[in-house]
């Protein structure tokens, strides 16, 4: 066989053998997973505006003290109480709005809320008869201190506590404000209403607390928090009626109400 014919046969054999190899290489290339263009869903983000509702309880710890100024009539002080008690408890409920901005695992936010409360502290006192002064005469003291509404405007600083970013724990603090009314009545069963006072005002103070919030969906979160608030105190001075002024000239009563306490509440937010 001639050398030229042998070389042609060899070239044809190499071509036939090489075709399956090239085809296999093409298949391998097609089956190889892509290295670009993959999409990974980002973790949950707290950034955004939110609105929500809350409900819980409020425990007042502020004291209510009274003083009877009776220069010249020391007998009255023997029958007059100097405290109206401290603790009071009630419910509260309302709404909140805020904005969060997340940077890595840290969350910075601003929140404002307003709640209506049922917190009310009342006091009633009846002395023993004034046998040394007027047989059968009894001194009565009735007082009340109410907190009808309570609001806060606070900064929040939180940190995500789970790999999916859905649980956040936070500290918070800022301004607190509230309003209510109260009264103090001092009277006896001979002179009738003797002294009366009824303040009503709005007070401003501060608040601080902690909380935790969890995103059950990308747009709905649940939270629980504790806040301590301090709205300062208000002073009340009573005014005597004509009968009391005639019988006890210069005598009057005062009361000091301290407005501070604790809030325990849960809430739900919708994030936009």
Buried (B, 14 or more C-beta within 10 A) or exposed (E): EEEEEEEEEEEEEEEEEEEEEEEEEEEEEEEEEEEEEEEEEEEBBBEBEBEBBBEBBBEBBBBBBBEBBBEEBEEBEEBBBEEBBBEBBBBBBBBBBBBBEBEEEEBBBBBBBBBEBBBBBBBEBEBEBBEEEBEEBBBBBBBBBBBBBBBBBBBBEBEBEEEEBBBBBBBBBBBBBBBBBBBBBBBBEEBEBBBBBEBEEEBEBBBBBBBBBBBEEEEBBBBBBBBBBBBBBBEBEBEBBEBBBEBBEEBBBBBBBBBBBBBBBEBBBEBE
